[in-house]
Amino acid sequence: MIAVLVLILVVAVAGLTMIVIQTLTLGIPPMPSTRSMRAAIRDAVEGAMREMVCGDGPAAAPRIVELGCGWGGLARMLARTFGDSRVHAVERSVAPYLWCTAVRALFPLPNLVIERTDLLTIRIESPSVVVAYLSPAHMSALGERLPHTGDIVLVSCAFALPGHTPSRVIALHDLYRTPVYVYTFGWGARS
Ligand SMILES: C[S@@+](CC[C@H](N)C(=O)[O-])C[C@H]1O[C@@H](n2cnc3c(N)ncnc32)[C@H](O)[C@@H]1O
């Protein structure tokens, strides 16, 4: 019994240490988005999907890419809501990634893929709706890498994409009136 408790303690301390170290190296903690943020992100993704599928955009259901999915709650919500879309969730930090994969193993969602990689290195294909809740530094780095051609919509919670004008800004009814920015590249930007 004591051995089990010691093991649990060691795993918890190791996990917490890893989270702290990776928070310092990545520059952001694995802090989950709030309910109201998730509801606004879901609505923004839904709006983007509707315009992409019904407007002059692509006929196939766009992919959803979540950059920095943390513990995976938002990714799972998006995968459940948009069952026709492939949700590609990316996370670098080990502890949240292991948690996401464990939850996925216990409660599989066929359209959810979780990958442990650096969000700045992934290839974003068209058509995609990209979801992010990151930091100003991440958004600057992303702005240089995000393809500005093809059919891509970026939904960014709280942080703007420097040098770009959002097509829509949703203000949450929370304490900080947190903005959710929507940027449209490709077909939407041309129209
Ligand atoms: C504020 S959390 C957002 C969590 C999740 N998107 C949500 O809404 O609940 C940001 C996440 O981005 C991850 N992250 C930061 N830099 C990253 C990078 N370069 N590559 C992959 N993930 C990264 C962090 O580990 C953290 O879990």
The ligand as an ORCA input file, in Angstrom:
! r2SCAN-3c Opt
* xyz 0 1
  C      -3.186     27.949    -23.418
  S      -2.910     26.241    -23.799
  C      -4.349     25.955    -24.798
  C      -4.939     24.595    -24.584
  C      -6.094     24.224    -25.503
  N      -5.916     24.747    -26.844
  C      -7.417     24.687    -24.961
  O      -7.999     25.599    -25.571
  O      -7.904     24.145    -23.966
  C      -1.597     26.337    -25.034
  C      -0.939     24.991    -25.324
  O       0.000     25.174    -26.404
  C       1.080     24.274    -26.169
  N       2.239     24.741    -26.938
  C       2.973     25.863    -26.736
  N       3.952     25.961    -27.638
  C       3.843     24.878    -28.447
  C       4.579     24.426    -29.581
  N       5.614     25.116    -30.068
  N       4.185     23.293    -30.193
  C       3.110     22.570    -29.707
  N       2.384     22.957    -28.624
  C       2.742     24.086    -27.999
  C       1.304     24.359    -24.675
  O       2.006     23.235    -24.200
  C      -0.135     24.436    -24.149
  O      -0.624     23.176    -23.823
*
